Amino acid sequence: MITAIREHTVVRNGIIQIPETDLPDGTEVEVIVLVGEDTDATDYLLSTDANREQLERAIEDAKDPLQRTYVDVNEL
């Protein structure tokens, strides 16, 4: 049997907190995060230092032709 627990929360400093539940310690759970359309994707992607640094590196890499991989779609 599957039991669903729905909680609304806000990401703070890259951390998602779920309020305390009645589930016993050691219960295995699967968490699915749904981000609403009202969340600005850019703000979300830049919300943590790690994400921001990775995106900045990717932008710099994209400027360097040696970092690019070219694919001929006709060969796919």
Rosetta blueprint (number, residue, H / E / L):
1 M L
2 I L
3 T L
4 A L
5 I L
6 R L
7 E L
8 H L
9 T L
10 V L
11 V L
12 R E
13 N L
14 G L
15 I E
16 I L
17 Q L
18 I L
19 P L
20 E L
21 T L
22 D L
23 L L
24 P L
25 D L
26 G L
27 T L
28 E L
29 V L
30 E L
31 V L
32 I L
33 V L
34 L L
35 V L
36 G L
37 E L
38 D L
39 T L
40 D L
41 A H
42 T H
43 D H
44 Y H
45 L H
46 L L
47 S L
48 T L
49 D H
50 A H
51 N H
52 R H
53 E H
54 Q H
55 L H
56 E H
57 R H
58 A H
59 I H
60 E H
61 D H
62 A H
63 K H
64 D L
65 P H
66 L H
67 Q H
68 R L
69 T L
70 Y L
71 V L
72 D L
73 V H
74 N H
75 E H
76 L L
